[in-house]
Amino acid sequence: MLGRKKIDAAAHLAGKCVSNTLGVEVIANDADGRQGAYDLALTHEERTIAVEVKLVVDPRHRAAGTKSNQLGYIRQAGLTYTWLVYLSPDKSWKRALARIPNLLSELEERGVFPETAPYFWQHDFNLYIEFERLGIDSLSCIPSTEKHPPGYYVMQASWGGIVPESERVVASACELVSSPSMSKLRRQLAAAETDEHHAFLIYGWEYMEAVPLSHEGPLPSDPPELPEGIDGVWLSTTADRSPAIAWIPRHGWIRAAPMA
């Protein structure tokens, strides 16, 4: 793939996927002073195609995971147990991190122990309200060890939901491409003087849509309901060598080359 030497990782991976799938050269279009232009340009079956690539990630989830790794295990004098505190990624952690050391000491002074820690706070209205305010999703404790003397870990609360079927994944992607958050993508593709305009979405692990996309399940059966001006869509995930699927107007749904 030719183009500028520096290109964002998402566009680079998407370009390789498109190139390997269609067997054509893919060029980085937003190079040589063309910042803000659509990402990739190619010609396939005598039709020019513009591709805009979007990495679909939640900055809050990413920041929470990074912060948890940075904190690591925190030793705390005065505690008896090793605590696990799970914070919501949807709230700022600053206030919670300042409160947690004293909060854990107070819980131990009130007689909380491993068997009661997971639900103790749910039966104390004032404590429940404080947990809600701080964004504490849950906590637990275990007897300390030589490797983990009294202290605590602060971790991102778990998340999840119903894993969507392939048709729902496609519908969700089309809704996203049509949403206000993707107005820039639509503008960039609308400005492209090409025969076709494709959106390439790469989902992060924090989205349930990434689960079915990361496995080679059956291809969708219905055409995508894309907004006017968008002809094709490519869908994949940030997982290593993730499978990818694509809707090509002249060919329907195809299984694309993996994200190498």
N, C-alpha and C positions, 0 to 999 in steps of 0.2 A: 504494500500500500504506500503510495507516494504522498508527499505533502510536507508540511512544516515539521521540523524536528521535534518541537514541543506541542503535544496535543493532549487534551485531558484523557485520563485512563478510560472513562466510560465510552467516549467517542472512538478511541483506538480499538477497544475490544469489539464494539459494535461494527466498526469498519471491517475488521477481520472476519467477523461472523457473516456479514453481508457478502464479502468477497468470496469466502469459501463456499457459501451457499449457492450463489449465482454464477460463480466461476468468471468473475469480471474484476477489472481493476477499480478500486474505490479510492477516491482522492479526498484529502482533507480540504474542505472548501473555505473554512474560516481561518485562512492563513494569509500571510503577506499583506497585513493591514486590513483584512476583511473581518476583524473581530465583530461579533454580533450577527454574522451571516449564518445560514444553516450549516450544519456540521460536515456532511458528507455528500459527495457528488459521484454519480456513476451513470453508465449507459448499459442497459440490458434489453436485448431483443429490439435494438434500434430505438429505444425510448429512453430519454434522459430522466433521471430520478434524483430528487433532492431528499436527503434524510436528516432529520433533526433528532438528536439523541438526548434523552432525559434520564438521569439517575433518580429513581424514586425512593428516597430515604427520609426518615424522620430525624431531624437534627437533635431533637430532645432526647430520643432514645440513644443516639450515637454519643451525645455529650455525657449522658448518665453512665453509660458503659465505660467511657474513658475515665470519668471521675472516679468510679469505683476501683478501676485498676490502679489509678494513681495513689489512692488512699491505702490500699492493701490492708494488712491486719494492723489494728491500732491497739497497743497495750494500754490498759487503764488501771492505775493503782486504785485500790479500794473495792474493786469488783471481785466477785467470787467465781463467776462463770465466764465462758466464752459465748458472746452474743452474736446473733445474726440479725441485722436490721435491714429490712427491705423498703426502699423508698420509691415512690411513684416517679417515673421519668417526666410526667406531665407538670410537675411543680419544681420550683427552684429548690435546690438542696441546701442553700446557704443557712437558712434559719434552722433546719433540722440538724445539720452538722454541728452547729453551735450548741444545741440543746441536748443532743444524744448522750454525752458523757454523764451529765447530772441526772438525766432521765433514767438511765440504766441503774445508777446508784440508788435512786429513789425507789425503783421497782424492787431491787433486791432488799432494801430496808423494809419494804412492805410485805416481804415474805414470798415474793414470786420465785418459783423454781422451775426446772425444765418441764415438768409435767403440766404446769399451769400457764407458763409464759405465752403460748400461742393464743390463748383466749381470755386471759385475765383482764386485759384492757377493754374487752368488749362488754364487760359487765359493770364498768365504771363510766358513767356518762361523761364526767369532766375529762377523764383520760381519753375516752373515745373522741371527744371533740378536739382535744389537743392533737391526737394522732392524725385526724382529718386535716387540721390546720397545717401540720408539719409535712403532710404527705407520706406518713408512715403507713405502708400497706399492711405489713405484718412484721412480727419479730419472734425469735425463739432463742433458747440458750441451751448449752450443753456443759457438762463438767469440764473444767479447764484441764489441759495436759501440759507436759513439759514443752512440747512443740508450740502449743497455743496457750500460754499463760493467760490469766484473766484479761479480757479486752473485748474487742468487737470488730466485725466486718460490716461495712455498709455496702449494700448491693442493690442493683436495680430490681424492682418488683417484677415478677413474672407477668406475662401478657399472653394473649392467645384469642381463640375464638373458633368458629366453625370454619373448617377448611372448605373453600368454595370449589364447586365443580368447574370444569373448563369453560362452560358457557357463561358462568357467573364471573369468572376471571376476565373474560373478554368484555363483558358488559361493564365491569368495573373500570377496565382500561379505557374503554370508549368514553365513559362518564368523566374520567380524569382528563383525557385529551380535550374534552369539550368544556372543562371547568375554567373559571377565571385564573386559577393558578397556572394554566398552560396557555395563557393568552400570548406570551412571547413566542412559544413554539409555533402557534398558529400564524402569528405575524411573520416569523422568519420563513416559514414554508410558503405563505401566500406571496411573499416577495420573490420567491424563486421562479425564474422563467424556465421551468422544466415541464416535461410531459406529465410527470407524476410527483406526488409529495407523500413521503412516508414518515411516520413517527416511530421511533425505536425507544421502548420503555424498558429499563432495567430495574427490577424491584429488589429492595433490600430485605434482609431477613426479618425485619420488624413488621412486615406486611404479610397477612395471611395468603395473599395472592401468590407469594413467592413459593409456598409449599407445593401446590400442584405443578407450577411451572418448573420446579427443580427436579421433577421426575418425568419420564417419558410416558405420559398417559395418552389416552386417545385424543386425536385432534378435534377441535371444535367442529360442529356440523353446520352452524349457521353463519352467514356473513356478519361482520362487525358493523354496528351502527355508528360509523365515524362521522364527525362533523363535516360540513361542506368544505371542500378544499383539501381534505386529507384522504388519500386514495388507498394507502397501505399502512399496516401496523406490524411491528416486530415486538415480541415479548420474551423476556428472559429474566434472569436473576443475577445477583452478585456472587452466588456460589461458584466455587472453582469448577470449571468445565461444565457449567450449567447448560442443560438443554435449552433450545430456543424454538419458537414457532413463529410463523409469519403469514399474514394475509397479503397475497400478491393479486392484484385485480384480475390478471389474466389466467391465474392458476388456482385461485382459492387458497385454502389453508395448506401450508406445507411445513414439514419438519425441517428447521434450519440447522446449520452446522452449530456444534456446541461453542460456548464462549471460551475460547482457548486463552 
